[in-house]
Amino acid sequence: MIDKFMPYLNDGDLVEEAVGANGKDTYVMPARRNAGHLAIVLIREITAPTVFRNAEEEVTDIEDRDGVRRVRATPSKFKFGERGRGLLVLRTWNVGGRMPQNRTAVGERMAVRDALDLNTLVFGDSAMWGTRVLPVKAAVQYSDALSTAPYRDAVGESFHHRGDETGTLWDAEGKKNTENLFTRHFVLPGTLLIQVLTANGRQLPAVGFDHLLLSVGLAGSYGGQTSITGVNVRTHIAGIFGCRLETPIASPYELLRELPNAQSAGDLGGAITQTMSRHYQTHSASEEATAYQMNLVEQFEGDDPGLRTRYEKAAPKIADLFEQHFTPRKA
């Protein structure tokens, strides 16, 4: 399946040399952007009560331009967990993941290549190197995830108290009734959300494409308070689509306007493929894309030597990209 999307992925040349302003010296930079746009449309199916919120207690929402109030999961709600899963994949074969997530720092006696890896390329990162900041823009952008159903049909609430271990409303320290009563708002199981992952400019190599699908996985624990519910989201690939330049339909805000009401992930996936394929030259429907992802998962679970070798060969090339880009040349 991946062969049909190669025209929209990086061909393997991750760096190139450019002539400096003086017309003599050269410097190394990441390969320049070229025409190529890839969109992976995901259906996030809520399988257990899920909390997507910010500072307020209610589930985060947004009103689209048609006046429909929808559940909104901001990109970080899914990207954080999947970036972490990507680290687990790299650590399994010792080809990256040497730093904790969101704690990347290059030590004084540490090479840049030891801190930045394939996960950095796919998901982006910002690392400290002494007083310098090493910024890496993600090759893949996550959109908001929006519910197909209106907010009122997708959210429930329950009443709780933070009592002591006996489960009573007595504050033993203050010798009074506890005031720690609160309402939990959550997204109802069965709710479907649409999210689009895009890769533009042919910055994502083929191994990065596979790494992304492995990191997305089949299910996971997302949002807040996951220690209560555990796995709460099942992920379906509705389709993968490619063309040379971005299209408006790659935004879930636009895509939802063209979709009919669907009660199941299967029906919704079919409708998405039918709608998106009218705007893209190349596409893989849900069945083909899911089979490709499942094959990757099975290879990883079985410690497939072929997949492992691909990661091992890619690791030094990606390390060289960051080493050459961020490290000053010696005179």
C-alpha positions in Angstrom: 0.0 0.0 0.0 2.8 2.4 0.9 4.1 2.4 -2.7 1.2 4.5 -4.0 2.0 7.2 -1.4 5.7 7.5 -2.1 5.3 10.5 -4.3 4.0 12.4 -1.2 6.8 11.2 1.2 10.5 12.0 1.5 12.6 10.0 -0.9 15.3 9.4 1.7 17.5 12.4 1.2 16.9 14.1 4.6 19.6 16.8 4.3 21.1 19.0 1.6 23.8 21.6 1.3 23.1 25.3 0.5 25.5 28.1 -0.4 25.9 30.7 2.3 25.3 34.5 1.9 28.9 35.1 1.0 28.6 32.9 -2.0 31.5 30.6 -1.0 30.8 28.7 2.2 28.1 26.0 2.4 26.0 24.9 5.2 23.8 21.9 5.9 20.0 22.2 6.1 17.1 19.7 6.2 15.9 18.8 2.7 13.8 21.6 1.2 10.0 21.2 1.1 8.4 19.9 -2.1 4.9 19.5 -3.3 3.3 16.6 -1.4 0.4 16.4 1.0 -0.8 13.3 2.9 -3.9 13.1 5.1 -4.7 10.2 7.5 -8.3 10.5 8.7 -8.9 8.8 12.0 -12.1 7.9 13.8 -11.7 8.0 17.5 -14.4 5.8 19.1 -14.9 6.4 22.8 -15.2 3.0 24.5 -15.2 4.1 28.2 -16.0 7.4 29.9 -13.4 9.9 28.7 -12.5 13.4 30.1 -11.3 16.0 27.6 -11.1 19.4 29.4 -8.9 22.3 30.2 -9.1 24.4 33.4 -12.9 24.2 33.7 -14.7 21.1 34.8 -16.9 20.7 31.7 -15.7 18.8 28.7 -14.0 21.1 26.1 -16.4 22.2 23.4 -16.5 24.4 20.3 -19.3 25.7 18.1 -18.7 25.2 14.4 -19.7 27.7 11.8 -23.0 26.0 11.2 -23.9 26.7 14.9 -23.5 23.0 16.1 -21.8 22.7 19.5 -19.4 19.7 19.4 -17.0 18.0 21.8 -13.5 19.2 21.0 -10.3 17.2 21.9 -7.4 19.5 21.2 -4.4 18.0 19.3 -2.3 17.4 22.4 -5.0 15.1 24.0 -4.0 12.4 21.4 -0.6 13.5 20.3 1.0 13.3 23.7 0.0 9.6 24.2 1.0 8.6 20.7 4.3 10.4 20.9 4.9 8.4 24.1 4.0 5.2 22.4 6.5 6.0 19.6 9.2 6.3 22.2 8.3 2.8 23.4 8.8 1.4 19.9 12.2 3.0 19.5 13.3 1.8 23.0 12.3 -1.8 22.1 15.1 -1.9 19.5 17.4 0.6 21.1 17.2 3.0 18.2 16.1 6.1 20.1 13.9 7.2 23.0 16.9 8.0 25.2 15.2 11.0 26.7 12.0 11.2 28.7 9.1 12.7 26.8 9.0 16.5 27.1 12.4 16.5 29.0 14.8 16.6 26.1 18.1 18.2 26.9 21.5 17.8 25.3 24.2 17.5 27.9 27.6 19.2 27.8 29.4 15.9 26.8 26.5 14.6 24.8 26.2 14.5 21.0 23.0 16.0 19.5 22.5 12.7 17.6 22.0 10.9 20.9 19.1 13.1 22.0 17.1 13.5 18.8 15.6 10.6 16.9 12.9 9.3 14.6 10.2 10.3 17.1 11.6 13.8 17.0 11.3 14.0 13.3 7.7 12.7 13.2 6.2 14.4 16.3 8.6 17.4 16.7 10.4 18.6 19.8 12.3 21.4 21.4 15.5 20.6 23.1 17.9 22.7 25.3 21.6 22.6 24.4 23.2 24.8 27.1 21.6 28.3 26.4 20.5 27.4 22.9 17.1 26.0 21.9 17.1 23.3 19.2 13.6 23.5 17.6 12.3 20.7 15.4 9.0 21.2 13.6 6.9 18.1 13.5 6.6 16.4 10.1 3.0 15.4 11.1 0.4 17.8 12.3 -2.6 16.8 14.4 -5.9 18.5 14.0 -8.6 19.0 16.7 -10.8 15.9 17.1 -14.5 16.8 16.8 -17.5 14.7 17.7 -19.9 13.8 15.0 -22.8 14.1 17.4 -23.8 17.4 19.1 -22.4 18.1 22.5 -25.7 17.5 24.3 -25.8 13.9 22.9 -22.2 13.1 23.6 -21.6 14.2 27.2 -22.7 12.9 30.5 -21.9 13.8 34.1 -21.7 12.1 37.5 -21.5 13.4 41.1 -18.6 12.4 43.4 -16.9 13.4 46.7 -13.3 13.2 47.8 -13.9 11.7 51.1 -11.5 9.7 53.3 -10.8 6.0 52.9 -14.0 5.1 54.8 -16.0 6.7 52.1 -17.8 9.1 54.4 -18.3 12.9 54.2 -16.4 13.6 57.4 -13.2 15.6 57.4 -11.2 14.0 60.3 -8.6 16.7 60.3 -11.0 19.6 60.4 -13.6 17.8 62.5 -16.4 18.8 60.2 -18.3 17.7 57.1 -16.2 17.6 54.0 -16.9 20.1 51.3 -15.0 18.2 48.6 -18.0 17.5 46.4 -17.6 17.7 42.7 -19.2 16.8 39.4 -17.3 14.9 36.7 -18.2 15.6 33.1 -17.2 12.9 30.6 -17.7 11.9 26.9 -20.2 9.1 26.6 -19.0 5.6 25.3 -20.1 5.2 21.7 -19.3 8.8 20.7 -17.3 9.1 17.5 -14.8 11.9 16.9 -13.0 12.7 13.6 -9.4 13.8 13.6 -7.0 14.3 10.6 -3.2 13.9 10.7 -1.5 15.7 7.8 2.1 15.6 6.5 3.0 18.4 4.1 6.1 19.2 2.0 7.4 15.7 1.7 9.3 16.0 5.0 8.1 12.6 6.3 10.2 9.5 5.1 8.6 6.1 4.5 9.9 4.7 7.8 8.4 7.8 9.6 5.0 7.0 8.0 5.2 3.4 9.4 6.4 4.7 12.7 3.4 7.1 12.8 0.9 4.2 12.2 2.6 2.1 14.9 2.4 5.0 17.3 -1.2 5.7 16.6 -1.9 2.0 17.4 -5.3 0.4 17.8 -6.4 1.8 21.2 -5.2 3.7 24.2 -5.8 5.8 27.3 -6.4 9.4 26.4 -7.5 12.6 28.1 -7.6 13.1 31.9 -8.3 10.7 34.8 -7.3 7.6 32.8 -6.3 5.9 36.0 -10.1 5.4 36.5 -11.1 4.1 33.1 -7.8 2.7 31.6 -8.2 2.2 27.8 -10.9 4.5 26.7 -10.5 5.1 23.0 -10.4 2.8 20.0 -8.8 4.2 16.9 -10.0 3.4 13.3 -8.3 4.5 10.2 -11.0 5.9 7.9 -8.7 6.2 5.0 -5.3 7.6 3.8 -5.3 10.3 1.1 -2.6 11.9 -1.0 -2.2 14.8 -3.4 0.3 17.5 -4.2 -1.2 20.5 -2.3 -3.4 20.8 0.8 -7.1 20.9 0.5 -9.8 22.4 2.8 -11.4 19.1 3.3 -8.3 18.0 5.3 -9.8 20.0 8.2 -12.4 18.1 10.3 -14.3 21.4 10.5 -14.9 21.2 6.8 -15.1 17.4 6.5 -17.9 17.2 9.0 -20.0 19.6 6.9 -20.1 17.1 4.0 -20.7 13.9 6.0 -24.1 12.3 6.6 -25.1 11.2 10.1 -23.5 7.8 10.8 -24.2 5.6 13.8 -21.2 3.3 13.5 -17.5 3.7 12.8 -17.8 1.4 9.7 -20.5 3.5 8.1 -18.7 6.7 9.0 -15.4 5.4 7.5 -17.2 4.5 4.2 -18.7 8.0 4.0 -15.3 9.6 4.7 -13.6 7.6 1.9 -16.4 8.5 -0.5 -16.1 12.2 0.4 -12.4 12.6 0.6 -11.6 10.6 -2.6 -13.3 13.3 -4.6 -10.6 15.8 -3.5 -7.5 13.5 -3.7 -5.7 11.9 -6.5 -4.6 8.9 -4.5 -6.3 7.1 -1.6 -6.6 3.9 0.4 -9.9 3.0 1.9 -10.3 1.9 5.5 -9.9 -1.8 4.8 -6.6 -1.5 3.0 -5.2 1.1 5.4 -6.2 -0.9 8.4 -4.8 -4.1 7.0 -1.5 -2.3 6.4 -1.4 -1.0 10.0 -2.4 -4.4 11.5 0.5 -6.0 9.6 2.9 -3.4 11.1 1.5 -4.1 14.6 1.9 -7.9 14.1 5.5 -7.4 12.9 6.3 -5.3 15.9 4.7 -7.8 18.3 6.5 -10.7 16.7 9.9 -8.8 16.7 10.0 -9.1 12.9 13.7 -8.9 11.7 12.7 -7.0 8.6 10.9 -4.2 10.4 13.7 -4.1 13.0 16.3 -3.8 10.3 14.4 -0.9 8.7 14.5 1.0 12.0 18.2 0.2 12.6 19.2 1.5 9.1 17.1 4.6 9.5 18.4 5.6 12.9 21.9 6.8 11.9 20.5 8.7 8.9 18.1 10.6 11.1 20.8 11.1 13.7 23.0 12.6 11.0 20.3 15.0 10.0 20.1 16.6 13.4 23.9 16.4 14.0 24.7 18.2 10.8 21.9 20.7 11.1 22.6 21.8 14.7 26.3 21.3 15.2 28.6 24.0 13.9 31.2 22.8 11.5 34.8 22.7 12.8 37.3 25.0 11.0 
